[in-house]
Amino acid sequence: MEKEAFLSQDFLKKIKSIHPSTKGSWGVMNVHDMIEHMSDSFRMASGKDLYTKILTPLENIPKLQAFILSDKPMRENTKNSLMGETPADHRHEHIEEAYQELETEIHDFFQAFSHDKTLVVRNPFFGDLNYELWIALLYKHGKHHLRQFGIQEIDNS
């Protein structure tokens, strides 16, 4: 599975290839903010951060899950109502620690699903997601933020 291989093997390398001072093409996050934000996404996907409420009207969930599986990219400046207008304070003083956290969260995501292939974890926007949907969402989300910081190609080469 191409998306799975990218997330497990190449995503962190692409993130680390972005110079920490690179300005995003949109949004308010800097590179360090984005790394910690992606750690949060993987932590949510592994079930470490549990959400019970779905913020999206339930009748819209099938359409949103179809979007996850589509090749359509996320829009620039997509708002996340769980985040404030400005990024949260960094959990890690040094970006190297943020890289390490992201590596751990990626690993833990794959571990969580390797132990239970039927696991379903709730996303507050996209509803209850199985492994296939989480892979597709994390890939789409990762691609979105790589594009934000100037990484256009995310193939496995």
Phi, psi and omega in degrees: 000118186300315183293320178298314179296319179300311182296321185278334188243327191245336187302310182297323177298318178296317178300314182292341179283349179276125178296134184304337181269001180299132177273140177289151177288342177206169174080181185250353182283145168263181185299315180299316177303314183297320180298314179293325176297317178291326174301317178300320181295315178293323179295320176297316183295329180279351180089006178291319176255105185268137175242131178262330184268140171256121186278342181271140174305133186304328180293343179269348185300313180302321179294318179292322178292326174295323176299317179306317184279351181278171175271002180291132179283161171291146179288147172299149179060027175298127182275142176243110185292350176277350180251152176282183178290336176238152181298151176294159174300147179296139172284332185241131180294321185251139182298331178299324177291325177293320175302315181297318178298316179299316178301316179297315182293323176298311179302314183294326175300309181295324177296317182302317182278337178291333179277339182208097182292344180265003182303137174233129182236133183284135170250132185293345179254323188253001177085203183278121187242136173270183183303312182301316180290322177295318178301312181298319181291314180297323177296311180297318181293316178298316179299320178302312182284330173296316177299321180304325183252025168090007177264105185273319184263128179237024180293174186274009181278000000 
